[in-house]
Amino acid sequence: MIKKLICFCLFMTTTILTACTPPVPAPEEVGGVPTNEAAADENEKIFLPAIQVRGGSSPMPEGVPLTEWLSPAGSLIPIMPGAMAGEEVDGSYVFTIAAQIPDVENYYLETLGVQGWVPVSLGQGPDSMVFMLRREDASLAISINFLPDVGLSYVKLGD
């Protein structure tokens, strides 16, 4: 019963945060590449649009994406084929992919469903979605933010 209450509280918190998060300002363009900051010189790191996550912002991942991610709880989670960049951040795995929210949602519901994961909650906004899945004593939260300016989805997997 307590686990159901915790899942419900997480769902409600995520739904409220998604609904109350202000939109990300339009990125500037530097040499035809959208950025959050204009680069002063060629050696300065250029971030593609930052994505707002729970009131803050995170730069887009830059690393080569994994094919599977081992979560801190020990669950092996597949990374959606076609991921363009990915990296582990604070115990979660984030990646970008040129796919719409329903494509990412369907991939994870089908793929993880075969592995015994069951969806327990869902929250959705105009350009975002968060859902939680459970398997035995493990839980997994998946958030998807679509970035229409660049045609990418920013996906975050976490326990």
N, C-alpha and C positions, 0 to 999 in steps of 0.2 A: 504494500500500500504506500509506503514511504517513497519507493522508487517511482511509482506512478505520480505521486505528488511532486517530486523533484522534476520529473519530465514535464509535467504540466506547467510548473513555475518557469522552467527554462523556455518552454514554448511561448508562454505569455510575455516573458521578458524580451525574447527575440522579436516577437510580433510588435511589441510596443516600440522597441528600439528601431526596428525597420521603418515603422510608420512615422517616427519622430526625427529621423536622421535627415538633415537638410541635404539638398542635392549638391553634388560635387560641382564646383565652378568649372566653366569651360576652360580647357587647357589652352595655353599659348602655343604658337607654332614657331619652331626654330628650324630653319632649313627644310620646311615641309614635314618635320617630325613633331607630333604633338608632345608637349612637355609641360610640367608644372612650373619649371623655372627656366629662364633663358640661360644658356650656358655662356659663361664669360670667356672661356677659351676651349680648345679642343680636348684638353686633359680633364676638364671638369666632368663629373659623372652626370649623365642626363637620365632622368627618370621618365618613363612613360607615365601616363596619368596615374596619380595615386588614387587608391580606392579607399573610401571611408569605411572603416570597420569599427562598429561599436563606439562611435563618437570621435575616433581618431582617424588617422590615415596611414596606409601602408604603401610603400613603393611596389611596383609590379615586380614579380619574380624575374630573375635573369638567368638562373642556372638551367642546365640541361634537365628536362623532366625525367623522373623515375618512371618505371613501369609499374611498380608496386611500392607502397609505403607501409612500413612497420610502425604502427601507432605506439605511443608510450604504454598503452594497456596490453600490447602484444598482439593486436589484430593486424593481419596482413590485408591491406586495402588496395585494390587495383587503381591505377591512375588511368583516366579515360584516354584511349588511343587518340592521337592527334594533338595532345598537349604540346604547347609551343615552348613554354618555359615553366620551371617549377623550383621550389626550394622549401626546406623545413624552416618554420618560423615559430619560436616559442611553443614547441610541443605540438604544433599543427603542421599540415602540409598545404601549401598554396600553389596553384598553377593557373595558367591562362590557356584558353583554347578558343578557336574560332568556331563557336557553336552557340546556339540559342539556349535559353534556360530550359525549355522542355526537353531538348536533346540530352542535356546533362542529367536532368532529373530522371528521364527514362532509362538512360544508361545505368545509373547507380541503383535505381529501384530493381531493374531486371538482374543486373550482375550480382548485386549484393543479396537479392532475394534468393538466388540459386545457392548462395553460401549460408542461408539460414537467417539473414538479417530481416527484421520486420519493422516497417515504418510505424512510429508511435505518435508523431506530431508533425505539423506542417504549418508554415507561415509564408505568406507571399505578398509582395508589393509590386509596383509597376515594373521595375527593372531588377527585382531581387527575389530570392526564395531561400528559405531555411527549412530543413527537415531533419528530424532525428530518427535514428534507427536503433534497434536493440537486437542483441543475440546473446542468449544466456545471461551472463552478468556484465557483458560489455555494451557500451553505448557509443554511438558515432553521430556527430553533428556535421551536416554538410550545408554550407552556405554558398549561394551562387549569386553573383552580381553581374548583370550584363552592362557592358560599357558601349553604348550605341555609337559614340564618336569614333571608336576604333574597331567596332564589330567583334569584340572579344568578351568572353565570360571569364570572370575572376572567381575561381573555385577554392574554397577553404574546407579542408577535412580536419576534424579534430575529435577528441574523446569528450 
